[in-house]
Amino acid sequence: MINTETIRTIEIWSHSSCFSPPSPHSLEYGKLNLVQDFKPDPYLATMMNCMMWVFYGLPMVHPDSLLIITINSIGLVIESIYIVFFFIYSDNKKRRKIMLCIMIEAIFMAAVIVITLIVFNNTKKRTMFVGTLAVIFNIGMYISPLTVMGMVIKTKSVKYMPFTLSLFNVLCGIVWMVYALLKFDINVLVPNVMGCLSGMMQLIIYAWFYKTTRWDEDEKAPAQKLQLSEI
């Protein structure tokens, strides 16, 4: 019989794989020693999403949410490492942008924490407030690969669309949905239904354009085609 302990074990494995699949983009950074037109936006967005869910899972907000805290703490560490890596190989302009985004996220997160703890005096109200924000950020994180899907349709090539990432997005969405149903947590259920659907769309598009992909093309593709979509 499936229980929350089983789901916890499966989810830790599958979601960790979503946060840290083998990254050809990271290897590309090392080769070029710069990031050119790559954007840190997806990693910054994912870091914000993880921070929001870690706060949501705390006992003072939503008790008995150890899995949510565990998974998103792992994600927060991994995304932070990615951002540091990106920061090292960026020029001064991009570094200023990264620092500004991190400051804005920190201020926003601090404001959410203060408002939650002062304005709302019980876990039910806190769960509703923080959960709503977490759902918004989570949906945004899941739909961000749509930009890559648009590029795939335009170029008829899936060379820069990681199959394993799309697959794990579907698996994570399914496992989180089961967890949400067992725990009766609508805030976890809604974004992961969206995430599962998004991942399935990516897999369908991958299968459709796989045969038209020219794998032997010159690997020196424009940097903007290698957007950091691994979230």
Backbone bond lengths (Angstrom), bond angles and torsions (degrees), N, CA, C in turn:
res aa  C-N    CA-C-N  psi(-1)  N-CA   C-N-CA  omega(-1)  CA-C   N-CA-C  phi
1 M - - - 1.473 - - 1.530 110.51 -
2 I 1.335 116.60 135.04 1.456 120.92 -179.41 1.520 109.75 -75.51
3 N 1.328 116.48 131.47 1.455 120.92 175.80 1.513 109.32 -133.32
4 T 1.324 116.49 178.40 1.461 120.10 -176.19 1.520 112.30 -65.65
5 E 1.340 118.21 -29.03 1.465 120.56 178.69 1.526 110.55 -66.86
6 T 1.328 116.10 -42.72 1.464 120.15 177.71 1.515 110.49 -63.38
7 I 1.316 115.62 -45.74 1.463 120.50 178.92 1.524 110.37 -60.94
8 R 1.324 116.98 -39.24 1.459 121.14 -179.81 1.529 110.79 -59.81
9 T 1.319 116.95 -46.15 1.463 121.00 -179.02 1.524 111.51 -63.59
10 I 1.332 116.41 -46.89 1.462 120.83 179.91 1.521 110.72 -63.87
11 E 1.314 116.33 -42.17 1.458 120.81 -175.79 1.522 111.88 -67.30
12 I 1.325 117.71 -40.15 1.463 120.49 178.69 1.521 110.17 -59.88
13 W 1.334 116.34 -43.47 1.459 120.27 179.92 1.528 111.94 -67.14
14 S 1.325 117.17 -49.94 1.460 120.71 -174.42 1.517 112.29 -69.55
15 H 1.336 116.90 -41.39 1.458 118.94 -177.01 1.521 111.36 -73.03
16 S 1.317 118.43 -33.68 1.457 121.23 175.22 1.520 109.81 -62.33
17 S 1.323 116.62 -35.53 1.459 121.10 177.30 1.521 110.82 -66.74
18 C 1.332 117.05 -34.08 1.469 120.64 177.22 1.520 110.94 -65.57
19 F 1.331 116.07 -40.55 1.453 119.54 -177.70 1.522 112.37 -73.36
20 S 1.337 117.39 -28.88 1.464 118.66 -172.71 1.519 113.52 -138.33
21 P 1.347 118.34 60.28 1.454 119.43 173.93 1.518 109.47 -74.91
22 P 1.360 119.65 162.69 1.453 120.74 175.75 1.512 109.56 -54.42
23 S 1.310 117.20 130.34 1.454 120.49 -170.16 1.518 112.96 -114.67
24 P 1.348 118.48 103.31 1.451 120.51 174.19 1.508 110.78 -65.00
25 H 1.337 116.69 -26.43 1.458 120.55 178.64 1.520 110.42 -64.00
26 S 1.320 117.14 -41.40 1.454 120.42 179.64 1.515 110.60 -64.28
27 L 1.346 116.34 -39.11 1.452 120.00 177.17 1.520 110.41 -64.28
28 E 1.324 115.38 -36.41 1.460 120.30 179.00 1.523 110.60 -63.33
29 Y 1.327 116.97 -39.41 1.456 120.51 176.53 1.520 109.99 -57.17
30 G 1.330 115.48 -47.61 1.459 119.87 -176.51 1.511 112.00 -62.10
31 K 1.339 116.67 -38.39 1.453 120.79 -179.73 1.525 111.41 -68.15
32 L 1.321 115.85 -43.17 1.459 120.48 -175.22 1.516 113.22 -85.42
33 N 1.336 115.98 -22.00 1.460 122.40 -176.47 1.524 111.80 60.08
34 L 1.312 117.25 24.54 1.461 122.63 176.79 1.518 107.61 -160.75
35 V 1.316 116.33 172.52 1.464 119.13 -177.97 1.519 112.92 -116.15
36 Q 1.342 117.41 -3.90 1.448 121.91 175.64 1.522 111.68 46.88
37 D 1.344 117.12 -118.19 1.468 121.19 -176.40 1.522 113.47 -96.51
38 F 1.328 117.21 10.27 1.456 119.36 176.50 1.531 109.68 -63.12
39 K 1.315 116.04 149.85 1.461 120.53 -179.00 1.525 111.14 -115.73
40 P 1.336 117.20 138.36 1.463 120.84 178.17 1.525 112.63 -86.95
41 D 1.331 116.72 -2.20 1.465 121.24 -172.96 1.536 114.26 -52.29
42 P 1.351 119.08 -47.78 1.475 117.84 -178.89 1.520 113.14 -60.99
43 Y 1.339 117.50 -39.31 1.461 120.19 179.64 1.523 110.97 -68.48
44 L 1.323 116.86 -38.94 1.463 120.59 177.81 1.530 110.30 -65.16
45 A 1.334 116.08 -39.98 1.467 120.20 178.95 1.524 111.05 -66.09
46 T 1.323 116.37 -40.42 1.462 120.11 179.39 1.520 111.37 -67.48
47 M 1.329 116.31 -37.41 1.462 119.81 177.48 1.526 110.40 -62.46
48 M 1.342 116.89 -41.80 1.454 121.01 178.04 1.526 110.43 -64.02
49 N 1.313 116.11 -41.47 1.461 121.24 178.62 1.527 111.13 -60.99
50 C 1.328 116.52 -43.63 1.471 120.64 -179.90 1.529 111.33 -64.94
51 M 1.333 116.55 -41.35 1.465 119.75 178.94 1.525 110.75 -61.00
52 M 1.330 115.83 -41.62 1.461 119.96 -178.73 1.527 111.13 -64.55
53 W 1.335 116.74 -41.17 1.463 119.96 -179.01 1.524 112.34 -72.89
54 V 1.328 117.33 -32.66 1.469 119.82 175.60 1.525 109.64 -62.34
55 F 1.331 116.13 -44.17 1.462 120.32 178.33 1.527 110.58 -65.04
56 Y 1.326 116.37 -40.50 1.471 121.25 178.92 1.526 111.02 -59.23
57 G 1.328 116.89 -37.01 1.453 120.60 -176.01 1.512 115.72 -80.84
58 L 1.339 117.75 -6.60 1.465 120.15 -179.57 1.533 111.06 -66.86
59 P 1.328 117.71 148.47 1.474 121.72 -177.69 1.526 113.97 -56.31
60 M 1.333 117.52 -30.91 1.458 120.80 -178.41 1.529 112.43 -74.45
61 V 1.341 115.93 -13.83 1.465 120.60 179.54 1.528 110.68 -110.04
62 H 1.316 116.18 -59.76 1.469 120.92 -178.54 1.528 108.65 -137.60
63 P 1.316 118.06 92.48 1.472 122.45 -175.46 1.532 113.24 -59.00
64 D 1.330 114.89 158.34 1.472 122.41 176.18 1.524 112.46 60.08
65 S 1.325 116.17 45.91 1.472 120.62 -179.61 1.527 110.65 -126.26
66 L 1.328 116.02 46.61 1.464 120.85 -177.07 1.522 112.18 -60.64
67 L 1.327 117.66 -38.91 1.459 120.88 -179.54 1.520 111.34 -61.78
68 I 1.329 116.21 -43.60 1.465 120.68 -179.88 1.522 110.44 -61.35
69 I 1.321 116.86 -43.24 1.465 120.91 179.05 1.524 110.52 -64.95
70 T 1.325 116.86 -45.34 1.467 121.48 -177.07 1.520 111.92 -61.00
71 I 1.329 116.34 -52.54 1.459 121.39 -176.96 1.520 111.73 -61.61
72 N 1.313 116.62 -47.07 1.462 119.70 -175.40 1.522 112.53 -76.41
73 S 1.314 118.01 -22.75 1.466 120.56 172.18 1.523 109.80 -67.78
74 I 1.338 115.68 -42.07 1.467 120.17 175.87 1.524 109.89 -61.15
75 G 1.330 115.95 -46.32 1.459 120.51 178.97 1.511 112.68 -61.22
76 L 1.325 116.73 -39.53 1.461 121.25 -179.53 1.523 110.95 -63.11
77 V 1.328 116.67 -42.10 1.469 120.99 178.86 1.526 110.54 -64.84
78 I 1.337 116.63 -46.12 1.463 120.85 -178.27 1.525 111.42 -63.91
79 E 1.331 117.17 -46.16 1.464 120.24 179.80 1.526 111.18 -64.14
80 S 1.319 117.28 -35.38 1.466 121.10 177.81 1.524 110.48 -63.79
81 I 1.331 116.29 -39.65 1.467 120.58 177.74 1.521 110.25 -64.06
82 Y 1.341 116.95 -43.57 1.461 121.01 177.33 1.529 111.02 -58.29
83 I 1.322 115.99 -44.60 1.462 120.38 -177.68 1.526 111.03 -66.31
84 V 1.329 116.89 -40.20 1.471 120.44 176.55 1.522 109.73 -61.60
85 F 1.325 116.23 -44.10 1.462 121.64 178.58 1.525 110.29 -59.79
86 F 1.324 116.29 -45.50 1.461 121.64 178.32 1.526 110.37 -62.37
87 F 1.335 116.24 -42.55 1.461 121.85 -178.36 1.529 110.95 -59.89
88 I 1.322 116.58 -41.73 1.465 121.45 -177.35 1.524 111.23 -60.73
89 Y 1.333 116.97 -39.97 1.459 121.23 -175.01 1.530 113.64 -96.52
90 S 1.330 117.29 10.13 1.464 120.89 178.92 1.520 111.41 -93.02
91 D 1.332 115.16 159.83 1.459 119.14 172.32 1.528 108.56 -81.71
92 N 1.319 116.27 177.06 1.472 120.42 -175.04 1.526 112.58 -62.39
93 K 1.328 116.81 -35.30 1.464 120.19 -179.20 1.529 110.66 -63.88
94 K 1.324 116.28 -46.21 1.464 119.77 179.77 1.524 111.11 -68.27
95 R 1.323 115.98 -35.07 1.468 119.21 178.52 1.524 110.93 -63.14
96 R 1.331 116.18 -40.54 1.470 119.60 177.65 1.526 110.49 -63.62
97 K 1.326 116.36 -39.98 1.468 120.54 179.01 1.528 110.77 -63.56
98 I 1.326 116.07 -43.57 1.467 120.32 179.72 1.520 110.72 -62.38
99 M 1.326 116.40 -46.32 1.462 120.66 -179.82 1.524 111.08 -62.25
100 L 1.345 116.29 -40.32 1.462 120.58 179.35 1.533 110.50 -63.89
101 C 1.330 116.33 -44.24 1.469 120.09 179.57 1.522 111.51 -63.10
102 I 1.327 116.54 -41.45 1.462 120.35 179.38 1.524 110.66 -64.55
103 M 1.334 116.74 -40.35 1.463 120.72 177.96 1.528 110.92 -63.30
104 I 1.335 116.20 -43.95 1.467 120.54 179.58 1.527 110.28 -62.78
105 E 1.324 116.48 -43.49 1.465 120.27 179.00 1.523 111.39 -63.13
106 A 1.339 116.19 -41.35 1.467 120.40 -179.77 1.527 110.94 -64.71
107 I 1.340 116.45 -42.87 1.466 120.83 179.21 1.525 110.39 -65.35
108 F 1.332 116.07 -44.20 1.464 120.35 179.13 1.522 110.78 -61.74
109 M 1.329 116.43 -44.63 1.463 120.52 -179.30 1.522 110.82 -64.16
110 A 1.332 116.45 -40.50 1.465 120.41 178.28 1.525 110.55 -62.80
111 A 1.337 116.20 -40.61 1.465 120.59 179.01 1.529 111.02 -64.00
112 V 1.333 116.42 -41.76 1.468 120.72 178.39 1.523 110.63 -61.74
113 I 1.330 116.59 -43.06 1.469 121.06 -179.66 1.526 110.91 -63.03
114 V 1.333 116.18 -46.68 1.467 120.67 -178.88 1.525 110.84 -62.82
115 I 1.337 116.15 -47.90 1.468 120.32 -179.76 1.526 110.90 -61.04
116 T 1.326 115.98 -43.56 1.468 120.67 -178.42 1.522 111.99 -60.91
117 L 1.331 115.80 -46.33 1.461 119.93 -174.63 1.525 113.42 -77.65
118 I 1.336 116.93 -27.27 1.466 120.09 -177.04 1.527 112.34 -92.93
119 V 1.324 116.20 -45.39 1.466 120.47 -174.37 1.529 112.46 -78.03
120 F 1.320 116.71 -39.71 1.466 120.49 -175.14 1.523 109.96 -103.55
121 N 1.321 116.32 126.30 1.467 120.58 -170.69 1.527 115.05 -103.68
122 N 1.341 117.79 8.07 1.464 119.14 175.18 1.527 109.74 -147.98
123 T 1.323 115.93 162.66 1.464 120.60 -174.20 1.524 112.83 -67.67
124 K 1.316 117.71 -28.06 1.460 120.00 179.71 1.527 110.96 -63.92
125 K 1.330 116.38 -47.36 1.467 120.74 179.56 1.522 111.06 -69.12
126 R 1.329 116.39 -38.55 1.463 120.38 178.92 1.525 110.89 -65.04
127 T 1.327 115.71 -40.04 1.462 120.46 177.94 1.522 111.08 -61.05
128 M 1.319 116.71 -42.27 1.461 120.88 -179.51 1.531 111.25 -65.43
129 F 1.342 116.79 -44.36 1.464 121.15 -177.38 1.526 111.46 -67.89
130 V 1.326 116.49 -55.96 1.467 120.59 -178.04 1.527 110.56 -67.62
131 G 1.333 116.78 -36.81 1.455 120.59 179.26 1.515 112.55 -61.45
132 T 1.327 116.93 -40.14 1.466 120.80 178.34 1.520 111.01 -61.49
133 L 1.331 116.35 -45.38 1.464 120.68 178.20 1.526 110.88 -63.92
134 A 1.329 116.41 -42.28 1.463 120.86 -179.11 1.527 111.14 -63.54
135 V 1.319 116.56 -39.35 1.465 120.89 178.26 1.523 110.43 -61.75
136 I 1.327 116.77 -44.52 1.468 121.50 -179.70 1.522 110.78 -60.26
137 F 1.335 116.86 -48.56 1.464 120.70 -179.69 1.526 111.11 -66.02
138 N 1.323 117.11 -37.61 1.461 121.18 -179.05 1.525 111.67 -65.97
139 I 1.330 116.23 -43.21 1.466 120.19 177.86 1.525 110.04 -63.53
140 G 1.332 116.39 -42.13 1.457 120.31 177.78 1.516 112.06 -59.43
141 M 1.329 116.40 -39.84 1.459 120.96 179.36 1.528 110.82 -65.61
142 Y 1.323 116.68 -40.63 1.461 120.58 -177.40 1.528 112.76 -71.23
143 I 1.331 117.71 -35.31 1.466 119.42 -175.55 1.521 112.72 -86.98
144 S 1.333 117.96 -7.75 1.463 120.34 -179.47 1.530 113.45 -58.86
145 P 1.358 120.62 -32.48 1.468 119.49 177.62 1.523 114.30 -65.29
146 L 1.331 118.26 -6.04 1.461 120.13 178.64 1.521 111.45 -59.66
147 T 1.338 117.50 -28.89 1.463 120.38 177.56 1.525 110.23 -64.90
148 V 1.332 116.38 -38.54 1.459 120.78 177.94 1.527 110.17 -68.95
149 M 1.329 116.85 -38.03 1.460 120.81 178.45 1.521 110.58 -62.04
150 G 1.326 116.39 -38.05 1.454 120.39 177.38 1.514 111.58 -63.03
151 M 1.331 116.61 -39.82 1.456 121.22 178.52 1.525 110.98 -66.04
152 V 1.340 116.23 -39.36 1.466 120.99 179.17 1.528 110.42 -62.00
153 I 1.325 116.91 -45.00 1.462 121.31 179.59 1.525 110.73 -63.71
154 K 1.321 116.24 -39.81 1.463 120.89 -177.94 1.521 111.67 -69.17
155 T 1.330 117.43 -43.07 1.468 121.77 -176.05 1.524 113.18 -92.11
156 K 1.359 116.17 -10.71 1.464 121.16 -175.81 1.528 111.35 55.54
157 S 1.322 114.68 37.96 1.463 120.74 -179.15 1.524 109.92 -140.51
158 V 1.338 116.11 136.03 1.467 120.78 178.80 1.527 111.13 -107.46
159 K 1.334 115.86 17.18 1.462 120.25 -175.92 1.521 112.44 -56.96
160 Y 1.331 116.11 -36.20 1.464 119.87 -176.51 1.527 112.57 -107.00
161 M 1.332 115.15 21.85 1.463 120.40 175.87 1.529 107.75 -114.63
162 P 1.334 118.33 101.31 1.469 121.17 -175.33 1.525 112.73 -64.83
163 F 1.340 115.39 118.39 1.464 120.86 -178.32 1.526 111.97 -63.92
164 T 1.337 116.65 -43.57 1.469 120.03 -176.70 1.519 111.68 -62.69
165 L 1.325 116.97 -35.26 1.462 120.30 179.31 1.526 110.65 -64.92
166 S 1.334 116.44 -44.68 1.464 120.54 178.78 1.522 110.84 -63.67
167 L 1.332 116.26 -41.27 1.461 120.69 179.95 1.525 111.32 -63.10
168 F 1.337 116.19 -45.85 1.459 119.62 -178.84 1.528 111.80 -69.35
169 N 1.339 117.16 -28.03 1.465 119.51 174.87 1.527 110.57 -62.27
170 V 1.338 115.94 -41.31 1.462 119.92 177.75 1.521 110.65 -65.89
171 L 1.340 116.31 -46.74 1.465 120.48 -179.33 1.525 111.39 -61.24
172 C 1.333 115.94 -43.76 1.469 120.00 179.21 1.522 110.89 -62.60
173 G 1.343 115.25 -43.30 1.454 119.19 179.72 1.516 112.05 -60.64
174 I 1.340 116.31 -42.23 1.465 120.56 -179.61 1.526 111.01 -65.09
175 V 1.342 116.16 -47.16 1.468 119.90 -177.83 1.524 110.93 -64.50
176 W 1.344 117.13 -42.14 1.460 120.16 178.35 1.528 111.20 -64.47
177 M 1.343 116.76 -35.37 1.466 119.24 178.04 1.527 110.98 -64.15
178 V 1.345 115.87 -42.25 1.468 119.74 177.56 1.522 110.09 -62.47
179 Y 1.334 115.88 -44.39 1.469 120.64 178.41 1.527 110.64 -59.77
180 A 1.342 116.12 -45.03 1.466 120.70 -178.49 1.526 111.59 -63.04
181 L 1.328 116.27 -37.25 1.465 119.95 178.63 1.526 111.18 -69.37
182 L 1.335 116.43 -37.99 1.466 119.90 178.20 1.524 111.63 -67.76
183 K 1.344 115.38 -35.60 1.471 120.51 -177.87 1.528 112.00 -94.71
184 F 1.339 116.49 -5.36 1.473 121.60 -177.59 1.536 111.08 55.41
185 D 1.351 115.11 48.11 1.464 121.02 -178.38 1.525 109.24 -111.07
186 I 1.324 116.93 99.67 1.457 122.41 -177.68 1.520 111.98 -65.05
187 N 1.349 117.05 -30.70 1.460 120.53 -179.23 1.525 112.06 -67.19
188 V 1.305 117.26 -29.92 1.461 121.37 176.28 1.528 110.07 -83.22
189 L 1.319 117.02 -34.95 1.462 121.73 -175.99 1.522 112.82 -66.38
190 V 1.329 117.61 -50.44 1.469 121.92 -172.64 1.531 113.24 -57.35
191 P 1.346 119.83 -55.42 1.462 118.55 -177.24 1.521 113.46 -65.67
192 N 1.327 117.44 -29.26 1.459 119.06 -177.87 1.519 112.72 -80.67
193 V 1.317 118.04 -22.85 1.462 120.38 168.09 1.526 108.60 -64.00
194 M 1.340 115.67 -45.19 1.462 120.70 177.11 1.524 110.64 -62.02
195 G 1.331 116.33 -42.49 1.458 120.73 -179.47 1.513 112.25 -64.04
196 C 1.320 116.39 -40.16 1.459 121.16 178.82 1.527 110.74 -64.36
197 L 1.321 116.58 -43.89 1.464 121.10 178.68 1.522 111.06 -64.35
198 S 1.338 116.07 -41.47 1.460 120.71 178.39 1.525 110.74 -62.29
199 G 1.328 116.76 -44.23 1.458 120.78 179.01 1.518 112.40 -63.60
200 M 1.337 116.81 -39.03 1.464 120.84 178.29 1.525 111.00 -65.62
201 M 1.333 116.65 -38.29 1.465 120.46 176.29 1.518 110.59 -62.03
202 Q 1.333 116.32 -41.45 1.460 120.71 178.70 1.527 111.27 -62.88
203 L 1.330 117.35 -42.11 1.464 120.98 179.97 1.529 111.33 -65.85
204 I 1.334 116.65 -39.00 1.469 120.66 178.18 1.524 110.29 -63.51
205 I 1.331 116.03 -45.40 1.465 120.39 179.38 1.523 110.46 -65.04
206 Y 1.331 116.63 -39.05 1.467 120.85 178.58 1.530 110.09 -60.62
207 A 1.333 116.46 -46.29 1.464 120.65 -179.67 1.529 111.29 -64.88
208 W 1.332 115.98 -37.38 1.467 121.01 -176.71 1.525 111.71 -67.22
209 F 1.335 116.93 -42.02 1.464 120.63 -174.88 1.529 113.74 -100.38
210 Y 1.327 116.87 5.74 1.469 119.59 -178.63 1.529 111.46 -61.51
211 K 1.334 116.73 -43.78 1.462 120.45 -176.31 1.524 112.98 -70.75
212 T 1.323 117.13 -23.63 1.468 119.80 -179.33 1.519 112.41 -90.80
213 T 1.324 116.68 0.10 1.465 120.67 -179.71 1.522 110.36 -79.48
214 R 1.325 116.53 129.89 1.464 121.93 177.98 1.525 108.10 -95.20
215 W 1.319 115.31 93.77 1.465 121.06 -174.43 1.526 112.36 -70.22
216 D 1.338 117.38 -19.24 1.463 120.07 -177.44 1.516 112.65 -92.89
217 E 1.344 116.95 8.82 1.461 120.17 178.64 1.510 110.76 -65.14
218 D 1.306 115.15 160.59 1.459 120.68 177.05 1.517 109.52 -57.51
219 E 1.324 117.04 129.06 1.462 122.16 -178.11 1.519 113.12 -72.18
220 K 1.326 117.00 -8.37 1.461 119.17 -177.61 1.513 109.68 -82.66
221 A 1.294 116.78 67.69 1.463 122.47 178.77 1.504 109.80 -83.35
222 P 1.333 116.60 158.23 1.462 119.60 177.25 1.505 111.10 -56.49
223 A 1.306 115.97 141.96 1.465 120.57 -176.03 1.509 112.30 -61.40
224 Q 1.348 115.91 -30.69 1.456 117.09 -177.02 1.521 112.25 -67.67
225 K 1.315 117.37 -15.15 1.458 119.97 178.12 1.517 111.71 -79.65
226 L 1.315 115.60 -11.63 1.458 119.75 -177.97 1.513 110.28 -105.50
227 Q 1.323 115.58 46.40 1.459 119.25 -178.27 1.517 110.72 -59.86
228 L 1.324 115.04 149.13 1.457 120.12 -179.65 1.520 109.51 -76.66
229 S 1.317 115.53 81.89 1.463 119.73 -175.35 1.510 112.36 -97.55
230 E 1.329 119.00 7.46 1.456 122.00 -175.69 1.519 111.33 -81.24
231 I 1.268 118.33 87.44 1.432 121.25 179.29 1.488 110.05 -133.77
